[in-house]
Amino acid sequence: MEYREFGKTGMKVSALGFGGSEIRGVDGGTVERLLGSALDAGLNVIDTAACYGDSEELIGKAVSHRRSEYYVFSKCGHASGLPTPDWDPRTIRDSIDRSLKRLQTDYVDLMQLHSCGVAVLQEGSVIEELQKAKQAGKIRFLGYSGDREAARFAVELGVFDSLQTSINVADQSVLDEVLPLAMAHGMGVIAKRPIANVAWQYETTPDVDYYVEYWRRLQKLAYPFTQLPVAEAVGVALRFTLSTPGVSTAIVGTQNPGRWQQNATYVDAGPLPTDEYEAIREAWRRTAEADWLGQT
């Protein structure tokens, strides 16, 4: 497994991380096998969020006894059962404490504000709460997770150590301006949705709303690689994302033990050849419509 510098944090992260949104509701034994075998194979980034149901608890129960082997990234901001409103400083404080308890850890390596808008970032009190948690040793680094104008604004603020945003063959709006800015600020970059939900595999509009926008875009982009067998096409899509300058790690979620290792073999194949990468970029430049913005 390839490991990359995570901005100026000093962390070296596995190029392929694990996204914890899909394990919610999965039985604990399956999660233990899934994450345990992935750690054995070189995983060292586990990304989750307070609003991902029981994801944090499942991760804590499954691998907290191996805490020294991985970085845990989480997110806060949505009340998700707390009595205070979203984006209230009290919610940030209590959510962090709840995450520590669920994850069975004394600290989180990276705590990210979870897709708040520009107005919340401008007001600043939630950022101050994150900084207090850092001073208290509850979190090591501060991040922002989001897209569109808020992602750029968060980068320009200069207070965050990382940016998590959508980057894939069907979502390239951040590549020309936001990612270079993030690199200039020394930020680690986490690519979410790095294989575009494999939306090209559906012959008709997917039943899952979360996949529909990418499916529509991919119909127009008509990348030749999407005609390959699904496993090969996933490899091309993942390597595209990880070949993008500035990307530190790409997080992929799964419920299937062994799937992370399968995806890792694509990463081990190395960067996408320059001509293939540029062909995908050129197709985007030629085809993308004005409203093809980052998908949260």
HELIX and SHEET records of a PDB file:
HELIX    1   1 GLY A   20  ILE A   23  5                                   4    
HELIX    2   2 GLY A   28  ASP A   40  1                                  13    
HELIX    3   3 SER A   55  VAL A   63  1                                   9    
HELIX    4   4 SER A   64  GLU A   69  5                                   6    
HELIX    5   5 PRO A   89  LEU A  103  1                                  15    
HELIX    6   6 VAL A  118  GLU A  123  1                                   6    
HELIX    7   7 SER A  125  GLN A  135  1                                  11    
HELIX    8   8 ARG A  148  LEU A  157  1                                  10    
HELIX    9   9 VAL A  178  ALA A  184  1                                   7    
HELIX   10  10 ALA A  196  GLN A  201  5                                   6    
HELIX   11  11 ASP A  209  LEU A  221  1                                  13    
HELIX   12  12 PRO A  224  GLN A  227  5                                   4    
HELIX   13  13 VAL A  230  SER A  243  1                                  14    
HELIX   14  14 ARG A  259  ASP A  268  1                                  10    
HELIX   15  15 THR A  274  THR A  287  1                                  14    
SHEET    1   A 2 TYR A   3  GLU A   5  0                                        
SHEET    2   A 2 LYS A  12  SER A  14 -1                                        
SHEET    1   B 9 LEU A  16  GLY A  19  0                                        
SHEET    2   B 9 VAL A  45  ASP A  47  1                                        
SHEET    3   B 9 TYR A  71  CYS A  76  1                                        
SHEET    4   B 9 VAL A 108  HIS A 114  1                                        
SHEET    5   B 9 ILE A 139  SER A 145  1                                        
SHEET    6   B 9 SER A 162  SER A 166  1                                        
SHEET    7   B 9 GLY A 188  LYS A 192  1                                        
SHEET    8   B 9 THR A 249  VAL A 252  1                                        
SHEET    9   B 9 LEU A  16  GLY A  19  1                                        
END                                                                             
